[in-house]
Amino acid sequence: MDKAIGDILFSRCRGLDSLDIIFFAYTQNIAYFEEPSNGLTKLQSCKIIHDLQGRYYNYTENREQVTLNDNFKIITKYAHNIKYLEINLPESRSGRTGHELVKLLKNQKNLEEFVVREFWDISLTADVFDTLRLQSNFLKALSLIRITHFHEKLSQLLNSCPNLKILRFLEPDIRVDSEVPSFNCELTNFCVWGKPMISHFIINPNITFDLDIVKSILESSSSTLTKLVLGTFTKELCLTIFKCKKLKFLIIQASEDISSLLPLYLLSSDLQQLTLFGKHKNYFNQQTLVEFS
């Protein structure tokens, strides 16, 4: 946005409800707009999103980093009541942007939904989740994109959010080296899914995710879960899902043969919508098709 236009908008508006900074260049620095407090103090929704294909600018250039950090700082200074926050940036294991994210989270009073793509140095992971715990009484939905480590602090966060109903792990690459913790969260919507890659009409979620974590979360949410999306599905998980009596929407991609279990479940469940990805033989065989019909 041109500075002249930004000056007019920010100086004359009575408060923005939503702010999206998308494909920003070094010229898109809202910190230099006149009277930024006018536009930011009432902010409810904020998105800072980068073109991950890199078509618009070179994220590694110093001036782009400075602009990005300036935008974080000015939003942190004036916007303290953001309810929806989405940060989707390319991986940057150096620089101060991760620290600026921590400061932004720390200054929020009632954040309800947080969507973030892991871009920070791994050493900051504990600080990110620790700071997010300050929003534990307000947080209702959490979406983590490209997360690489199921940190102990993430476990603590999930167990400290009494109102968390939606949890999504998108394109995860998680390997757990330690014992999987038990959870007390009661979700209504749980999703573990990879980036869709269409090949011969089969979607490959491309997921690395410890299934013990999935199982533990499902067990803690068995009495509340109504929607489940899983990009990696096994017999063991199938048995766990059978205990989710309120499940209405199920989207899965089976990674092994569950044809002896799924049809029986469908006959006894109250599902309203079922979507199956992958090989049909994993879901039904000739015998179960006859029984199901």
N, C-alpha and C positions, 0 to 999 in steps of 0.2 A: 504494500500500500504506500502511495506517495505521502510524504510527510505533511504536505499542505492539506491533503484530504483527511489524514489522521488528526491533524490539529483541529480542523473544523468539527469532525465527529466527536472527538473526546471533549472538546471545550463546550460544546452545546448540548450534549446528551445528558440525560438525568440518571444515567446508570445502565450499563449493559447487563443483560441477563445471561448472555452467552458470548464467548469469545473463542474463535477457532484460528489458530496460527498454523497454516498449512503451506508446505513447500516454501518456507520463508527464506529470503535472501538477507544479506547483511543490511540492506536498506530497510527491512521490515523490523525496525527496532521501536517498539511502542514506548520504551523508556524516554524517548526524545519527543514524544507527542506532548502538546500543551495540555496541562491539567489532567494527567492520567488518572488521578484519583476520581474524577467525575465518572469515568467509564468503568472503573474496576471495583469500587467499594461494594456494589450490589451484585457482583458476579456470582452466578449459580452454577454455570457449566463452563468448563475450560478444556480445550484440546490443543495440545502442541504436537503436531504430526509432521514427520519428515517424509519426503518421497524416497522410499527405501530403494528405488531403482537408480537413484543418484542422477536423475536427468536434469535437475534444476540447478544444483550447485554442489561444490565440493565441500562436504561436511568437515574435512580435516583442515580447511583453510582457517587461519587464526581469526580473521574478521568474522567468519560465520560463527565460530565458537563464542566470540565476544558478544555478538548479537543474541545468540541463544541464551547465554548466561544473564545478559542484561534483561531479557524478557522474563526469565524466571525471577530475577530479583525484584522487578517492578510489580509483578503479580503477587509475589510473596509479601511485599510491603503494603499493598492496598486491598487485596482480595482475601478475606479471612472466612468467608462463608460459602465456599465452593461445595456444592453437593455432588457434582459429577466431574471427575478429573480423569483425563486420558492423556497419557504420555507415550508416544510411539516414535522412538528415535533409533537411528542405526547404532550398532554396537560401538562403544567408545570406552575402551578400558583405561583411558587416561583422561586428564582434564578435570574440570571442576563441576561439570554439569550434574554428576551424581550427588555431589554435596549440595548443590542448589535445589535438587529435588527433595532432599531430606529437610532443608529449611522450609520449603513450600509446604510440605506435609505437616511440619511442626506448627505452622501458623494457622492451620485450619481448625475450625470449631465444630463442624458437623458434617464431615465428609461421608456421603452415603454410598457412592459407587466409585471404584478406582480401577482403571484399566491401564496396565503398564507393560511395556516391552523391556525386558532386561537389557540395559545398555551400559550400566555402570561397572566400575571395577569390582571384582568379587569381594574385595575387602570391605566394601560398603554395604554388602547384603544385610548384615546384621543391623546396621543403622537404619536402613530403609524399613525393615519389618518392625524394629523396635519403635520407630517413630510412628508407623502406621497404627500401632497399638493404642496410641493416644486417641484414635478415632474408633476404638473398639465398641463403644456403646451406640455408635451411629451407623457403622459400616453394614450395608445390606448386600452388596454385591462386589466381588473381587475377581478380576480377570488378569491372569499372568501369562504373558506371551514370551515364548522362547526362554523360559526359565531353565537354568542349567543345574541348580542345586536345591534340594529340598532341605533348607536350612532349619536348624533347631528353632530359630526365632520365628520361622513361618509356622511351625507347629504350635508354638505358644500363641501366635497371633490368631490362628484359627480357633483355638480353644478359649480365647478371651473375647470373642465377638458373639454375644447372645442373639443378635438380630441378623446375623449373616445367613442369607437364604440362597444366594447364587454364588457358585464357585466354578471358575473355568480355568483350565490349563490348556492353552492353545500353542501348538507346535512345541511341546516340551521336549527337553533332552536331559532327563533327570536320571541319575544313577545314585542310589542310596547305599552308602557304605556302613551306616550304623543301623541299629535296631529301629524299626518303624514304630512311631509312637501311637498311642491310642488317642482317639478324638472324641470330643463331646459335642461337636457341632451338629445342628439339625437343619440340614439343607432341604430346600424344595426343588432346586435345580442344580445339577452337577454335570460338568462337561470336561472330558479329556479328549482332545481331537487335534489332528495335525493339519498341515496345509494341504488342501485338496490338490491332488495331481492326477488329472484325468488321463488314463491310459487304457484304451480298449474298454471304455465304459466302466472301469473299476477305479474306485477312489482309494488311493494309498495314503493313509494318514501320516505315515513316516514318523512314528512315535517311539521315543525311549522313555518309559515311565515305569517305575516300580509298582507292580500290581498289588503288592501288600499295602501300599498307601491307599490305592483305590478301594481295596477291600475294607480297610479300616474306616475310611470316610463313609462308605456305603453302610456299614454296620451301625455307625453312629447316627445315620440319617434314615434308617429303615422305616421309621414310623412317620416321617414327614415328606420323604422324597416323592415328587410328582413328575419330574422330568429328568431323564438321564440320557446323556450322549457319551458314548465310549468308542474310541477309535481302535481299541485293542481289547478283545473279549475272549474269555476262556471258560471252560467248564466250571472251574472253581468260582469264578465271578458269577456265573449263571446261577449257581446254588445260592449265592449271597443275595442276588437280586430277587430271587423268589420270595425273600422275606420282606421286600418293600411293597407292602399291601396297597399303598395309595398311588402307585405308579400309573400315570396316564399316558405319558409320551416316552417312547423308547427308540433311540437311534443307535445302532451298533454296527461294528464290523468285526465279525468273528475271525479269530486267528487260528482256530482249530474246530474240529467237528463237534457241534453241540446239537446235532439232529435228534438225538435221543431225549433231549431235555426241553428244548425250546417249544415244540408243539404242545407238550403237556402243560407247560406254563401258560401258553396262550389260551388254552381251553379253560383255565381256572382264573385267569387274571381279569382285571377291569380296564385293560388298556384301551385307549381311544385312538391312538396313532402309533404305528410301528413302521420303522424304516430300517431296511437291512442292506448293508453294503458288502461287497465281496462275493465269494463263491456260494451259489445256492446250495450246493451239496453240504456245506457246513451247517445249514439250518434245517433242511428237510431231506429225508431219504424216502424211498418208495413206500416203506411200511408206515412211516409217520404221516406221509401225505394222505394215505388211505384213512388212517385214524382221524386225522385232522379234518378231512372232508366230511 
